[in-house]
Amino acid sequence: MSLASDLFIPTLNQQGFAVPKLDPFSKRFTEPTSGTLLEIGAAFGFATLKALANGANVYANDLEPKHLKQLSDAADGKGYRGLKTIAARFPDELEFENETFEKILISRVLHFFTGEQIQRSLRKIYDWLSASGELIVVCDTIYFKHWEAVYPEYKKRKNTNKRFPGEFNEPLKHAEKWGQHLPEFYHFLDVESLSSFFKDAGFDIVEAGYINRKNQFPDELLYDGRESVGIVGRKPCK
Ligand SMILES: C[S@@+](CC[C@H](N)C(=O)[O-])C[C@H]1O[C@@H](n2cnc3c(N)ncnc32)[C@H](O)[C@@H]1O
């Protein structure tokens, strides 16, 4: 079964799919601003293009240079001037001066990171944001049909003191029904775990909640209206 469609564009490096229809958290990133923005794991940069259309200056990062070339070509084609692209592996290969950005978006990337990588990532981002700057994170959750068989183990772990209960090596071992496109490591995140990562990194939480992906993801993937989770954290003014 191929999931590729107008709603789900396959990445060129086997890193899942890019989603052209923006969820409400990603839309917040694109709202007009005079500050500089950073999108991490932008793929073809659908959120970045909208922010550029609204007049922002945006740094767009991705692992895959071919994604960023398509993004630059699209921006050039529309006459947008505020784009800089950086091909690098976040967080280790990406460096910026402290207090460079007003908003940073990481959409559908951190569920590929271990808990320790997430902690390290948020610490770096905290420094890169200006005072009152916002970090916006969107992740896919466990609430998909194909993860149903993993859910009991996840729920069990959440009731223990396990440090990162959502970390699963080879989750397919628990989910035999459905296999294509699923990675070997997956970190199931939810409102509680993401909020805890944000608080530990020093952010004030502005908003956190689940995202119903009806009309954004293919219908066959939809589960119970919690297919993704979004969070907005603000760096406090000291
Ligand atoms: C599932 S796609 C999400 C694309 C887009 N942000 C969205 O929400 O539709 C994940 C993207 O993140 C990129 N990526 C994964 N790990 C990364 C890392 N450590 N640093 C930078 N980019 C990364 C992949 O190359 C891919 O383009």
The ligand as an SDF file (V2000), in Angstrom:
LIG
                    3D

 27 29  0  0  0  0  0  0  0  0999 V2000
    8.3930   13.4320    8.5670 C   0  0  0  0  0  0  0  0  0  0  0  0
    9.3050   14.6940    7.7290 S   0  0  0  0  0  0  0  0  0  0  0  0
    8.4340   16.1460    8.2970 C   0  0  0  0  0  0  0  0  0  0  0  0
    8.5160   17.2810    7.3110 C   0  0  0  0  0  0  0  0  0  0  0  0
    7.7600   18.5490    7.7290 C   0  0  0  0  0  0  0  0  0  0  0  0
    8.3840   19.1880    8.8660 N   0  0  0  0  0  0  0  0  0  0  0  0
    6.3170   18.2430    8.0210 C   0  0  0  0  0  0  0  0  0  0  0  0
    5.8870   18.3450    9.1860 O   0  0  0  0  0  0  0  0  0  0  0  0
    5.5970   17.8990    7.0650 O   0  0  0  0  0  0  0  0  0  0  0  0
   10.8210   14.7670    8.6720 C   0  0  0  0  0  0  0  0  0  0  0  0
   11.8840   15.6670    8.0340 C   0  0  0  0  0  0  0  0  0  0  0  0
   12.8770   15.9350    9.0250 O   0  0  0  0  0  0  0  0  0  0  0  0
   14.1700   15.7540    8.4800 C   0  0  0  0  0  0  0  0  0  0  0  0
   15.0440   15.3400    9.5830 N   0  0  0  0  0  0  0  0  0  0  0  0
   14.9970   14.1840   10.2920 C   0  0  0  0  0  0  0  0  0  0  0  0
   15.9370   14.1690   11.2520 N   0  0  0  0  0  0  0  0  0  0  0  0
   16.5890   15.3590   11.1540 C   0  0  0  0  0  0  0  0  0  0  0  0
   17.6750   15.9440   11.8660 C   0  0  0  0  0  0  0  0  0  0  0  0
   18.2790   15.3040   12.8710 N   0  0  0  0  0  0  0  0  0  0  0  0
   18.0990   17.1770   11.4890 N   0  0  0  0  0  0  0  0  0  0  0  0
   17.5120   17.8370   10.4630 C   0  0  0  0  0  0  0  0  0  0  0  0
   16.4650   17.3240    9.7470 N   0  0  0  0  0  0  0  0  0  0  0  0
   16.0140   16.1100   10.0960 C   0  0  0  0  0  0  0  0  0  0  0  0
   13.9990   14.7160    7.3910 C   0  0  0  0  0  0  0  0  0  0  0  0
   15.0090   14.8280    6.4050 O   0  0  0  0  0  0  0  0  0  0  0  0
   12.6010   15.0420    6.8490 C   0  0  0  0  0  0  0  0  0  0  0  0
   12.6620   15.9450    5.7910 O   0  0  0  0  0  0  0  0  0  0  0  0
  1  2  1  0
  2  3  1  0
  2 10  1  0
  3  4  1  0
  4  5  1  0
  5  6  1  0
  5  7  1  0
  7  8  2  0
  7  9  1  0
 10 11  1  0
 11 12  1  0
 11 26  1  0
 12 13  1  0
 13 14  1  0
 13 24  1  0
 14 15  1  0
 14 23  1  0
 15 16  2  0
 16 17  1  0
 17 18  1  0
 17 23  2  0
 18 19  1  0
 18 20  2  0
 20 21  1  0
 21 22  2  0
 22 23  1  0
 24 25  1  0
 24 26  1  0
 26 27  1  0
M  CHG  2   2   1   9  -1
M  END
$$$$
